[in-house]
Amino acid sequence: MAQSNPERVSVGEVLKLVDQLSQDEQEQLAEEMKLQWLRRELQKGEDELARGEGIPSEQVIAELKERNKAFQEKKTL
């Protein structure tokens, strides 16, 4: 169970603990960390949209088309 005010630990200490995990547990930890990061980023986006800070869809589509065009041109070189 998570403590309400956990003690701060150094990155080195965390890495030592991670080294004690099995390969499978390390992979599970990495996936969980990725999911937590993604959830935080999604929440940031949702918060921005709620504040009216979104980008118009037409602008997003135009930028994606431009990126795709540049990617396709680079791929053919």
Order of alpha helices (4+ residues) and beta strands (2+ residues): alpha-alpha-alpha
